[in-house]
Amino acid sequence: MALDTSRREALVVVGLCLAWYAASSASNVVGKLVLTDFPYPVTVTMVQLLSIVLLSAPAFALCGVRRQTDFPRRYYWRTLVPLAFAKFLTTICSQVSIWKVPISYAHTGELIYRLALR
């Protein structure tokens, strides 16, 4: 019975990783479209990260992912807060590069497809 539970948990984690990858790719495409008409990458980043925060808890609950354990305050401030800040900065940099680079995702997808056919 324990093997079935661990196998189920592994499948849920793999499924969540695939969903994250798909959502991340879609987010980049939508970000490119939004930034062409709304050139404010910091605002787009804030909305993007806030939506992740709001949608993650219900998604995890729906998939039966266990809740985290309580972290000591010191760990929270020394590890999690700097990681969150770094994620914020990297997302802003990503949005700026998506906004400024004049290549469309259709061209990128076509290039990847052609390279895969070789």
N, C-alpha and C positions, 0 to 999 in steps of 0.2 A: 504494500500500500504506500509506503514511503517513496518508492521509486516512481509511482504514478504521480504523486504530489510534486516531486522535484522535477519530473518531466513536464508537468503542466506549467509549473513556474518558469521553467526554461523557455517553453513555447510562448508564454505570455511576454517574457522579456524580449525574445526575438521579435515577436509581433509588435511590441511597443517601439523597438529600435527601427523596424521597417516603417512604422507609421511616422516616427520622428523624422526619418530620412525623407519620406514623401512630403511631409508638411514643411520641412526645411526647404526643399527644392521648390515647392509651390510658393512658399513665402518669398523666396528670392525673385521668382518671376513676377509675382504681384508687386513686390517692392520696386522692381524696375519700372513697371507700369505706373505705379503711384508716383514715383519720384520724377517721372517725365512731366507730370502736371502739377505736382506739389513738391517743390525742391527743398524740403526740410528733413534731412536725414536723421536728425536727433529726435524729432517728433515721431517719425516713422519707427525708429528704434524703440522709443518709449511705448508706443502702442503695441508693437510686436512683442516686446518682453512682458508687458502687462497682460496681454492676451494669453501668453504661455502660462503665466502664474495662475490666472483665473480658470483656464481650461484643464490644467494638469491634474488638479485634485479630483474633479469628477471623473476624468478618464482613468486615473489610477484606482479610484473606488470601484468603477464599473468593471475593471479588469481584475480586481481582487488583489492588488499589490498591497503588501503590508505597509502599515504606517511606520515612519522612521522612529528611531529611539530618541529620547531626549538628549540633546547635546549639552555639554557643559558650556557655560557662558564664555569662558576663555576660548574654547574651540570655535565657537560661533564667531567671535570677533576677530580671532587671529587667522582663521582659515576660510570660513564661509563668506564673510563680508568681502575680503580681498578677491576671492574667486568671482563673486557676483559683480564686483566693480570691473574686473578684467573682462568678464563676459559682456558687460555693457559697453566697454570701450571697443572690444573687437567687433561687436555688432554694429556700432557706429561706423567704424572703419570699413566694414563690409558694405554697409548701405552707401557710404560715400563712393566706394569703388564701383558698386553696381550703378550708381547714379551717373558717375563721370565717364565710365568706359563706354565707348560708342558701339558696342557689339550687342546684338540681340541674342536672346536665348535660343531662338530658332536656328541661328547660325551656329551657335555652340553645340546644340543637339545634333545638327547635321554633320558637323565636324567629328563629333564622337562616333556617330553612326558610320561614317566613312572609314575612320581609323579602325573600327571594330571589324569591318568587312575585309580588311587587308590580310 
